[in-house]
Amino acid sequence: MPALYPEIEPYDHGLLDAGDGNLIYWEACGNPMGRPALVLHGGPGSGCSTAARRQFDPDAYRIILFDQRNCGRSLPSAADPEADLSLNTTWHLVADIEKLRLFLGIESWLLFGNSWGSTLALAYAETHPKHVTAIVISGVTTTRRSEIDWLCRGMAPLFPEEWHRFRQGIPSGTPGLDEDMASAYNRLLNDPDPETRLKAARDWHDWEAASILLADPEGLPRRWADPAYVLTRARIITHYFVNGAWLEDGMLLKNAARLADIPGILLQGRFDIEAPLVTAWELARAWPQSELVILPHASHSTANPDMSAAIVAATDRFRDFPQK
């Protein structure tokens, strides 16, 4: 399989006024006349990365990346406790994508999303199918309640020591502690005390680190060392989890028929603990135009060599696919 393409810098970038006081950072890389492709980062709240630029042939693709609301270089940042996240929902993000498409003068584009980005890709494509030429998603999620519960509690028997520390991060007597860890952490991440917020953000990421380090012993993303980054990401993730991502439970699978004219490639690591294979398998059954590729040695991370190679192979396959 091909390796990542060489490092590349944007040829254009800016801040899109999305309304409600939100400015969305975007950038364009590769060939300005190439096939448009949109990268949807994970988290929610992780922000786009330079590595994502390298998953597309820069001679063939016009590669668009953006930081979703309140993260990365978009403003205001969720690291600021005064930033109002009530205007940050799945449907605000879907609307932001459509505003960005119109702003850039793009008729239709390929979507690539990993983890949360796969949920967002599905939500956008099922809402605006005529503007999507193809979809590549990895670490497949649909952010159902069962998937949220797995991340926040279901993994506990696999990581008992880390689970104990995760629970110890919540003061005893916290309402809902035994039922809803996301709500308990979300309260701490919105606490008036900055040290309480930062500790909660680090405790949240330590819990996530358990599954990542098992699958990728080489280490965690470097960005996780940045206090502002972990505050931003943890606050947005728990905000989404508490609200079920504003999705009727299971709706992305139920509405998969809306993808009937869109080809897709689903890339799933056999050792993906955060997003177990069952979701990708169910989506493939609900979306006959998709192809499920199971990578026997890959995990949830796009940095995994097998996964990164599979992503490049998938975008290469759609490189010359007819445009809508």
C-alpha positions as CSV (number, residue, x, y, z in Angstrom):
1,M,0.0,0.0,0.0
2,P,1.2,3.6,-0.6
3,A,2.7,5.6,2.2
4,L,1.5,9.1,3.1
5,Y,2.2,11.8,0.6
6,P,5.0,14.3,1.3
7,E,4.4,17.2,3.7
8,I,2.5,20.1,2.2
9,E,1.6,23.7,3.2
10,P,-1.7,25.4,2.5
11,Y,-2.0,27.6,-0.5
12,D,-4.9,29.5,1.0
13,H,-6.5,29.8,4.5
14,G,-8.9,32.1,6.4
15,L,-11.6,32.5,9.0
16,L,-15.2,32.0,7.9
17,D,-17.9,33.9,9.7
18,A,-20.4,31.2,10.6
19,G,-22.6,33.6,12.5
20,D,-23.5,33.7,16.2
21,G,-20.0,35.1,16.9
22,N,-18.2,31.9,15.6
23,L,-15.2,32.1,13.3
24,I,-14.2,28.9,11.6
25,Y,-10.6,28.4,10.5
26,W,-10.2,26.7,7.1
27,E,-7.3,25.9,4.8
28,A,-6.8,24.6,1.3
29,C,-3.9,22.5,0.1
30,G,-2.9,20.6,-3.0
31,N,-4.1,21.5,-6.5
32,P,-6.5,24.5,-6.6
33,M,-8.1,22.9,-9.7
34,G,-8.2,19.4,-8.3
35,R,-11.0,17.2,-7.1
36,P,-12.4,18.8,-3.9
37,A,-12.0,16.7,-0.7
38,L,-13.0,17.7,2.8
39,V,-11.3,16.4,5.9
40,L,-13.5,16.1,9.0
41,H,-11.4,15.7,12.2
42,G,-12.2,13.7,15.2
43,G,-12.9,14.4,18.8
44,P,-15.2,16.2,18.6
45,G,-12.8,19.0,19.4
46,S,-9.5,17.5,18.2
47,G,-8.9,20.1,15.5
48,C,-7.4,19.3,12.1
49,S,-3.8,18.1,11.8
50,T,-1.0,18.6,9.3
51,A,-0.9,14.8,8.8
52,A,-4.4,14.8,7.4
53,R,-3.1,16.9,4.4
54,R,-0.9,14.0,3.5
55,Q,-3.7,11.5,3.0
56,F,-4.5,12.8,-0.5
57,D,-2.6,13.0,-3.8
58,P,-1.7,16.8,-3.8
59,D,-1.6,16.9,-7.6
60,A,-5.1,15.5,-7.9
61,Y,-7.0,16.8,-4.9
62,R,-8.0,20.3,-3.7
63,I,-7.8,19.3,0.0
64,I,-9.9,21.4,2.4
65,L,-9.5,21.1,6.1
66,F,-11.2,23.1,8.9
67,D,-11.3,23.3,12.7
68,Q,-14.8,22.6,13.9
69,R,-16.5,25.1,16.2
70,N,-14.6,26.2,19.3
71,C,-11.5,24.1,18.7
72,G,-8.1,24.5,16.9
73,R,-7.8,27.9,15.4
74,S,-11.5,28.5,15.3
75,L,-12.9,31.2,17.7
76,P,-13.9,31.4,20.4
77,S,-12.0,28.6,21.9
78,A,-13.7,26.1,24.3
79,A,-10.6,26.4,26.5
80,D,-12.1,29.8,27.5
81,P,-14.8,29.0,30.1
82,E,-16.8,31.9,28.8
83,A,-17.2,30.4,25.3
84,D,-20.8,29.5,24.8
85,L,-21.0,25.9,23.6
86,S,-24.8,25.9,23.3
87,L,-24.3,27.0,19.7
88,N,-22.0,24.0,19.0
89,T,-24.0,21.0,18.0
90,T,-23.9,18.4,15.2
91,W,-26.3,20.4,13.2
92,H,-24.4,23.6,13.7
93,L,-21.4,21.8,12.3
94,V,-23.4,20.4,9.3
95,A,-24.5,24.0,8.6
96,D,-20.9,25.2,8.9
97,I,-19.8,22.6,6.3
98,E,-22.4,23.8,3.9
99,K,-21.5,27.4,4.4
100,L,-17.8,26.5,3.7
101,R,-18.8,24.7,0.6
102,L,-20.7,27.7,-0.8
103,F,-18.0,30.1,0.3
104,L,-15.3,28.1,-1.6
105,G,-17.5,27.7,-4.7
106,I,-17.5,23.9,-4.5
107,E,-20.4,21.9,-6.1
108,S,-19.6,18.6,-4.5
109,W,-16.7,17.0,-2.7
110,L,-15.3,13.7,-1.3
111,L,-15.6,13.4,2.5
112,F,-13.0,11.9,4.7
113,G,-13.6,11.5,8.4
114,N,-12.0,9.5,11.2
115,S,-13.7,8.6,14.5
116,W,-16.1,11.5,15.4
117,G,-15.3,12.7,11.9
118,S,-17.1,9.6,10.5
119,T,-20.2,10.5,12.4
120,L,-20.1,14.1,11.1
121,A,-19.5,12.8,7.5
122,L,-22.5,10.6,7.7
123,A,-24.7,13.4,9.2
124,Y,-23.7,15.8,6.4
125,A,-24.0,13.3,3.6
126,E,-27.4,12.2,4.7
127,T,-28.5,15.8,4.8
128,H,-26.8,17.0,1.6
129,P,-26.3,13.8,-0.5
130,K,-26.2,15.7,-3.8
131,H,-23.1,17.5,-2.7
132,V,-21.1,14.4,-1.8
133,T,-19.2,12.4,-4.5
134,A,-17.8,9.7,-2.3
135,I,-17.0,9.0,1.4
136,V,-14.0,7.4,3.1
137,I,-14.3,6.9,6.9
138,S,-12.1,5.2,9.4
139,G,-12.6,4.3,13.0
140,V,-16.3,4.2,12.2
141,T,-18.6,5.7,14.7
142,T,-22.3,6.9,14.6
143,T,-22.3,8.3,18.2
144,R,-25.2,6.2,19.4
145,R,-25.8,6.1,23.1
146,S,-24.4,2.5,23.2
147,E,-21.2,3.8,21.6
148,I,-20.9,6.7,24.1
149,D,-21.6,4.3,27.0
150,W,-18.9,1.9,25.8
151,L,-16.3,4.7,25.8
152,C,-17.4,6.1,29.2
153,R,-18.0,2.8,31.0
154,G,-18.1,-0.3,28.8
155,M,-14.3,-0.5,28.4
156,A,-13.9,-0.6,32.2
157,P,-13.3,-4.3,32.5
158,L,-10.5,-4.1,30.0
159,F,-8.7,-1.4,32.0
160,P,-9.6,-1.8,35.7
161,E,-6.7,0.3,37.1
162,E,-7.3,3.1,34.7
163,W,-11.1,2.9,35.3
164,H,-10.5,3.2,39.1
165,R,-8.4,6.4,38.5
166,F,-11.1,7.8,36.2
167,R,-13.8,7.3,38.8
168,Q,-11.5,8.7,41.5
169,G,-11.4,11.9,39.5
170,I,-15.0,12.6,40.4
171,P,-15.7,13.7,43.9
172,S,-17.7,11.2,46.0
173,G,-21.4,12.0,46.1
174,T,-21.5,13.6,42.7
175,P,-25.0,13.1,41.2
176,G,-25.2,10.5,38.5
177,L,-21.6,9.3,39.0
178,D,-22.6,5.6,38.7
179,E,-24.7,6.2,35.6
180,D,-23.1,9.0,33.6
181,M,-19.4,9.7,33.7
182,A,-19.7,12.2,30.8
183,S,-22.1,14.4,32.7
184,A,-20.0,14.3,35.9
185,Y,-16.9,15.3,33.9
186,N,-18.8,17.9,32.0
187,R,-19.7,19.6,35.2
188,L,-16.1,19.6,36.4
189,L,-14.9,21.0,33.0
190,N,-17.3,23.9,33.4
191,D,-16.3,24.5,37.1
192,P,-15.4,28.1,38.0
193,D,-12.0,26.9,39.4
194,P,-9.4,26.7,36.6
195,E,-7.4,24.0,38.4
196,T,-10.5,21.9,38.7
197,R,-11.2,22.2,35.0
198,L,-7.6,21.3,34.0
199,K,-7.4,18.3,36.3
200,A,-10.7,17.0,34.9
201,A,-9.4,17.5,31.3
202,R,-6.2,15.6,32.1
203,D,-8.1,12.8,33.9
204,W,-10.5,12.5,30.9
205,H,-7.5,12.1,28.6
206,D,-5.8,9.7,30.9
207,W,-8.8,7.4,30.6
208,E,-8.7,7.7,26.8
209,A,-5.0,7.0,26.8
210,A,-5.6,3.5,28.2
211,S,-7.0,2.1,25.0
212,I,-4.7,4.2,22.8
213,L,-1.5,3.0,24.5
214,L,-2.6,-0.6,24.4
215,A,-3.0,-0.4,20.6
216,D,-0.1,2.1,20.0
217,P,2.7,1.7,22.6
218,E,4.8,4.4,20.9
219,G,2.8,7.0,22.6
220,L,0.0,9.6,22.7
221,P,-0.6,12.6,20.3
222,R,1.9,15.4,21.1
223,R,-1.0,17.9,21.3
224,W,-2.2,16.1,24.5
225,A,0.7,17.8,26.4
226,D,-0.9,21.3,25.8
227,P,-3.3,22.3,28.7
228,A,-5.4,24.5,26.4
229,Y,-5.8,21.6,23.9
230,V,-6.9,19.1,26.5
231,L,-9.3,21.6,28.0
232,T,-10.8,22.4,24.6
233,R,-11.1,18.8,23.6
234,A,-12.5,17.4,26.8
235,R,-15.0,20.2,27.2
236,I,-16.4,19.7,23.7
237,I,-16.4,15.9,23.9
238,T,-18.4,15.8,27.1
239,H,-20.7,18.5,25.8
240,Y,-21.5,16.3,22.8
241,F,-21.8,13.0,24.8
242,V,-24.1,14.5,27.4
243,N,-26.4,15.6,24.6
244,G,-26.2,12.4,22.6
245,A,-24.6,14.5,19.8
246,W,-28.2,15.8,19.1
247,L,-28.9,12.7,17.1
248,E,-32.0,10.6,17.4
249,D,-30.4,7.4,18.6
250,G,-29.4,5.2,15.7
251,M,-30.6,7.7,13.1
252,L,-27.5,7.6,11.0
253,L,-27.9,3.9,10.5
254,K,-31.7,4.2,9.9
255,N,-31.2,6.9,7.3
256,A,-28.3,5.1,5.4
257,A,-30.7,4.7,2.4
258,R,-30.0,8.4,1.7
259,L,-26.5,7.4,0.8
260,A,-27.7,5.1,-2.0
261,D,-26.0,7.1,-4.8
262,I,-22.7,7.6,-2.9
263,P,-19.9,5.1,-2.9
264,G,-18.0,4.6,0.3
265,I,-15.1,2.8,1.9
266,L,-15.2,2.0,5.6
267,L,-11.8,1.3,7.1
268,Q,-11.8,-0.5,10.5
269,G,-9.0,-1.8,12.6
270,R,-9.6,-5.2,14.1
271,F,-7.9,-3.9,17.3
272,D,-9.9,-0.7,17.5
273,I,-11.0,-0.7,21.1
274,E,-12.6,2.8,21.2
275,A,-14.9,2.1,18.2
276,P,-15.6,-1.7,18.1
277,L,-16.0,-3.3,14.7
278,V,-19.7,-3.9,15.1
279,T,-20.7,-0.3,14.2
280,A,-18.8,-0.5,10.9
281,W,-20.3,-3.9,10.1
282,E,-23.8,-2.6,10.8
283,L,-23.2,0.5,8.6
284,A,-21.9,-1.7,5.8
285,R,-25.1,-3.8,5.9
286,A,-27.3,-0.7,5.9
287,W,-25.3,1.0,3.1
288,P,-24.8,-1.5,0.2
289,Q,-22.8,1.0,-1.9
290,S,-20.1,0.9,0.8
291,E,-17.2,-1.5,1.1
292,L,-16.0,-2.6,4.5
293,V,-12.2,-3.1,4.8
294,I,-11.1,-4.7,8.0
295,L,-7.4,-4.2,8.9
296,P,-6.3,-7.1,11.0
297,H,-3.5,-5.3,12.8
298,A,-4.8,-1.7,13.0
299,S,-6.3,0.2,15.9
300,H,-8.3,3.5,16.2
301,S,-5.4,5.7,15.3
302,T,-4.8,7.1,11.8
303,A,-1.1,7.1,12.7
304,N,-1.1,3.3,12.7
305,P,0.9,2.4,9.5
306,D,-1.7,0.0,8.2
307,M,-4.5,2.4,8.7
308,S,-2.7,5.4,7.2
309,A,-1.7,3.3,4.2
310,A,-5.3,2.1,3.8
311,I,-6.6,5.7,3.9
312,V,-4.2,6.8,1.1
313,A,-5.2,3.7,-0.9
314,A,-8.9,4.6,-0.5
315,T,-8.5,8.3,-1.6
316,D,-6.3,7.1,-4.5
317,R,-9.2,4.8,-5.6
318,F,-11.6,7.8,-5.8
319,R,-9.0,10.1,-7.4
320,D,-10.4,9.7,-10.9
321,F,-14.0,8.8,-9.9
322,P,-16.5,10.8,-12.0
323,Q,-17.7,14.0,-10.5
324,K,-21.3,14.8,-9.9
